[in-house]
Amino acid sequence: LYIMEGKVCDLAVFISKHDPPNHVKEATLIQDLGMEGDRHCKGGDKQISLITKMADDWKNAQREEGLCFKKFKANIVIDGLPERETRPDTVLQMGAAIVEITTRKSCYEECGFRHAGEECVLRSQGMFAKVLKTGNIQVGDTVQVTGFKVNQESDLLD
């Protein structure tokens, strides 16, 4: 059995809407709520936001900003997970915490990338997740795909 692995590259806590991120070396993910201290730590299906390092690098290299570049702010940057392992219903362990990817970032109708017919990598590699198990995570921690939540609407078995 081959286990897909990645690595936590960056952690950011967003305390209030207009303040810059507070980049930290360690954070606590709280079951059913989100990242401790983050303004989105309120529960629901979008408790934390994640992005792959490749997508984060792509976003930072663009000369023109997409509409959501300032709106989508990732709590966790992950390096080394292939796109197929960032799909909804994927369960990840990072540090002592376990999360489930609930949805990918959606695209806005009025986005310039969409109107130009260009691919926006954030749609496939920007994600939201909910915390299944409380635990501390640190920059450098291994991220492992530990399973998949199976439901009737899942497209993971395609």
PEPERA-V142342 format. One record per residue. N is the residue number from 1. RES is the residue in one small letter. PHI is phi in whole degrees, -180 to 180 (999 if undefined). NEAR is the number of other C-alpha atoms within 8 Angstrom. D_FIRST is the distance of its C-alpha to the first C-alpha in whole Angstrom. Layout:
# PEPERA-V142342
n: <N;N>
res: <RES;RES>
phi: <PHI;PHI>
near: <NEAR;NEAR>
d_first: <D_FIRST;D_FIRST>
This chain:
# PEPERA-V142342
n: <1;2;3;4;5;6;7;8;9;10;11;12;13;14;15;16;17;18;19;20;21;22;23;24;25;26;27;28;29;30;31;32;33;34;35;36;37;38;39;40;41;42;43;44;45;46;47;48;49;50;51;52;53;54;55;56;57;58;59;60;61;62;63;64;65;66;67;68;69;70;71;72;73;74;75;76;77;78;79;80;81;82;83;84;85;86;87;88;89;90;91;92;93;94;95;96;97;98;99;100;101;102;103;104;105;106;107;108;109;110;111;112;113;114;115;116;117;118;119;120;121;122;123;124;125;126;127;128;129;130;131;132;133;134;135;136;137;138;139;140;141;142;143;144;145;146;147;148;149;150;151;152;153;154;155;156;157;158>
res: <l;y;i;m;e;g;k;v;c;d;l;a;v;f;i;s;k;h;d;p;p;n;h;v;k;e;a;t;l;i;q;d;l;g;m;e;g;d;r;h;c;k;g;g;d;k;q;i;s;l;i;t;k;m;a;d;d;w;k;n;a;q;r;e;e;g;l;c;f;k;k;f;k;a;n;i;v;i;d;g;l;p;e;r;e;t;r;p;d;t;v;l;q;m;g;a;a;i;v;e;i;t;t;r;k;s;c;y;e;e;c;g;f;r;h;a;g;e;e;c;v;l;r;s;q;g;m;f;a;k;v;l;k;t;g;n;i;q;v;g;d;t;v;q;v;t;g;f;k;v;n;q;e;s;d;l;l;d>
phi: <999;-96;-103;-76;-132;-138;-145;-74;-100;-156;-128;-137;-108;-106;-76;-141;-56;-101;-87;-67;-66;-100;-76;-126;-88;-146;-147;-110;-96;-109;-51;66;-125;140;-86;-56;88;-82;-67;-95;-77;-137;93;86;-91;-119;-71;-136;-116;-131;-146;-77;-62;-60;-68;-65;-63;-59;-58;-70;-89;-73;-77;-104;-83;-72;-57;-92;-56;-89;-85;-91;-122;-83;-76;-133;-104;-119;-108;98;-93;-68;-53;-64;-98;-116;-87;-54;80;-77;-104;-120;-108;-135;60;-92;-97;-126;-129;-122;-69;-100;-162;-94;-65;-90;-106;-87;-54;-86;-69;-62;-62;-63;-66;-83;74;-90;-76;-106;-63;-63;-63;-101;-127;-110;-137;-120;-145;-116;-89;-91;-142;-62;180;-87;-129;-135;-58;100;-63;-73;-114;-120;-76;-105;165;-137;-77;-102;-139;-67;-92;-70;-108;-68;-92;-62>
near: <2;3;7;8;10;11;12;16;11;12;15;11;13;13;10;7;6;4;7;5;8;8;8;9;8;9;11;10;15;12;10;10;13;16;15;9;8;11;10;10;12;8;11;8;9;12;17;15;13;13;14;13;11;7;12;10;8;9;11;6;6;7;4;4;7;8;10;9;9;6;6;6;7;11;13;13;14;15;11;9;11;6;8;5;9;12;11;10;12;15;13;13;13;13;11;9;14;13;13;14;16;13;12;13;11;5;8;8;6;7;11;8;10;13;9;6;6;7;6;8;10;10;10;11;13;15;14;15;15;18;17;10;10;12;11;11;13;11;11;7;10;11;13;11;12;9;7;7;8;6;5;4;4;9;5;5;4;3>
d_first: <0;4;6;10;13;16;20;23;25;28;30;33;35;37;40;43;43;45;44;41;38;38;35;34;31;30;30;30;28;30;28;30;32;30;31;34;37;36;38;36;35;36;33;33;30;30;30;29;28;26;26;24;25;26;28;30;31;31;34;35;36;38;42;42;41;39;41;38;37;39;38;34;34;30;30;27;26;22;21;18;16;17;19;17;15;19;20;21;20;17;16;16;17;19;21;22;22;20;21;21;22;25;26;26;30;32;35;39;41;43;41;42;39;39;42;42;39;37;33;32;29;29;29;25;25;27;26;27;25;26;25;24;24;27;26;27;25;26;26;24;21;18;16;13;12;11;12;15;18;19;23;25;26;22;21;18;17;19>
